[in-house]
Amino acid sequence: MRIDGKVVLITGASEGIGAACAREFAASGAKLSLIARNEEGLRQAGGPDALVTAGDLTSDEARRRAVDRTLERYGRIDILINNAGVGIYQPSWEMPLEEARYLMELNFFAPLAMTQLVAPHMRAQHSGAIVNVGSIGGKVVLPWMTLYSVTKAALNALTEGQRMELMGSGVRTMIVCPGYVQTGFQKNVRAGHTPEQVQKARRWAISPETCAEAIRRGVERDARTVVTPRSGWLLVLAMRLFPSIVEGRMAKINGTA
Ligand SMILES: NC(=O)c1ccc[n+]([C@@H]2O[C@H](COP(=O)([O-])OP(=O)(O)OC[C@H]3O[C@@H](n4cnc5c(N)ncnc54)[C@H](OP(=O)(O)O)[C@@H]3O)[C@@H](O)[C@H]2O)c1
């Protein structure tokens, strides 16, 4: 899909990957509609022309308001980027269930709800792209954030299923699986800390701009899956071929083996 002149609605655009996507898509000529809780962050990311909606994506009302305002201002939505998300470093066997539910609400139900609000308009206009920002952890479970991986694996399955549900309608879906990206994600987690070995890997992390560029390119070429950096595919392949070795190594990093 060509980006120039398209209306793009981005969730979680007040910082990190979402803010970088706002800048990347605006530079390619897109019209922006942005939602997150921090209004000032949205204004900084989007500049004076962006439509900004301050709201919490765990609320039905805020999700609907973002979509309604976008349609009122621009009359259409061409690209939906479901990017807002949060992590938690806590073993799943002792995590309070309300935390697990919160993670599912923001990382899975919010993208589902946004898609349910936007897809009918995209179907009516016979075109659209739904981009879900998952994680490499949705492809290979990370034991230091099992529940987070669960939410991203669910998002992965949703994206694949919707691709087939919407086939022939002109609406495409794409899953993005970033590895380590240098954002505030680690400090914004709901609880816990990154294992030391994972923290050390931060020097290999890509910038949010690199991630946003990969997303923009993925939309342009109608990709099904974007793994960024591409070396993430090696981990996916290693897990398929040698699961017990990879699981043992992951448990060691987690400090549980
Ligand atoms: N950084 C990584 O290494 C990495 C790796 C793989 C995947 N990802 C995924 O990439 C996406 C973006 O992460 P990031 O690294 O850019 O993290 P980030 O810097 O923490 O940004 C998260 C964004 O989500 C928004 N957000 C969080 N809770 C929200 C809520 N309840 N309602 C509305 N907006 C909310 C935040 O805005 P407000 O606080 O203003 O609401 C912020 O704009 C996430 O889905 C994450 O899981 C990140």
The ligand as a Gaussian input file, in Angstrom:
#p B3LYP/6-31G(d) Opt

LIG

0 1
 N       10.684000      -2.193000      23.371000
 C       10.812000      -3.494000      23.050000
 O       11.905000      -4.095000      23.246000
 C        9.660000      -4.230000      22.420000
 C        9.934000      -5.492000      21.894000
 C        8.906000      -6.224000      21.315000
 C        7.637000      -5.688000      21.241000
 N        7.379000      -4.461000      21.758000
 C        5.995000      -3.951000      21.676000
 O        5.994000      -2.708000      21.013000
 C        4.877000      -1.937000      21.457000
 C        5.367000      -0.561000      21.865000
 O        6.288000      -0.710000      22.923000
 P        7.418000       0.367000      23.258000
 O        8.694000      -0.351000      23.357000
 O        7.329000       1.537000      22.361000
 O        6.963000       0.728000      24.762000
 P        6.785000       2.136000      25.499000
 O        7.906000       3.028000      25.147000
 O        6.545000       1.780000      26.925000
 O        5.445000       2.743000      24.837000
 C        4.204000       2.172000      25.096000
 C        3.110000       3.039000      24.502000
 O        1.841000       2.443000      24.843000
 C        1.035000       3.425000      25.459000
 N        0.163000       2.838000      26.478000
 C        0.510000       2.045000      27.515000
 N       -0.566000       1.766000      28.262000
 C       -1.624000       2.385000      27.665000
 C       -3.010000       2.473000      27.974000
 N       -3.546000       1.850000      29.030000
 N       -3.808000       3.219000      27.155000
 C       -3.272000       3.865000      26.095000
 N       -1.974000       3.792000      25.740000
 C       -1.163000       3.065000      26.530000
 C        1.998000       4.407000      26.115000
 O        1.399000       5.688000      26.227000
 P        0.814000       6.369000      27.553000
 O        1.671000       5.933000      28.703000
 O        0.878000       7.816000      27.222000
 O       -0.600000       5.881000      27.665000
 C        3.110000       4.449000      25.079000
 O        2.808000       5.367000      24.070000
 C        4.235000      -2.733000      22.598000
 O        3.113000      -3.420000      22.140000
 C        5.325000      -3.698000      23.011000
 O        4.793000      -4.867000      23.580000
 C        8.363000      -3.717000      22.358000

